[in-house]
């Protein structure tokens, strides 16, 4: 059996990579992918703690399915916004998008 610490370390590494990617990426699609990494790190922790505590109600799996559903919906909305911005401005770099500034 794999110990809980291994899963927590994996989750922390994925979370750190996601935060680093979200803060340093210039590309809007890269930022969305980094946010997905952060959410997947949380999912790993939910499942690991559910297995470690041995709860019969499968609450960790239920939260994970909820997070996956919300992440899929937000990814679709984010990609639609990126496509709309690309059609208007012809770039997807986050610092060049100043559509809301007057």
C-alpha positions, -999 to +999 in steps of 0.1 A: +000+000+000+013+034-010+015+058+021-005+090+023+026+111+023+034+101-013+000+113-025+003+145-006+037+152-020+024+145-055-005+169-049+018+196-036+041+193-066+012+195-090-002+225-071+032+242-072+036+236-109+001+249-115+006+281-095+040+287-111+025+282-146-005+305-138+017+333-126+044+331-154+024+322-185+018+349-210-006+327-231-042+326-220-045+289-229-015+281-208-030+299-178-062+278-182-041+246-183-022+257-151-056+262-134-066+227-144-033+214-128-043+232-095-077+216-095-062+181-103-039+185-073-069+192-051-086+161-066-056+139-057-058+152-021-096+145-019-091+109-030-061+103-009-077+115+023-109+096+015-089+064+012-067+071+043-097+078+065-116+049+051-150+066+051-177+044+036-197+073+022-172+081-006-173+118+001-138+123-015-149+108-048-181+129-048-162+161-043-137+150-070-166+145-095-180+179-085-146+196-091-141+178-124-176+189-136-170+225-126-135+225-141-149+211-174-176+238-175-151+266-167-126+253-193-154+255-220-163+290-210-126+300-208-119+286-243-150+304-257-137+336-243-102+330-257-116+323-291-138+355-290-107+375-279-086+360-307-112+369-333-113+405-321-076+412-312-057+385-332-036+375-302-041+355-270-014+370-248-028+380-214-009+413-211-019+425-246-056+420-240-069+454-228-104+452-242-121+463-210-098+494-205-111+528-217 
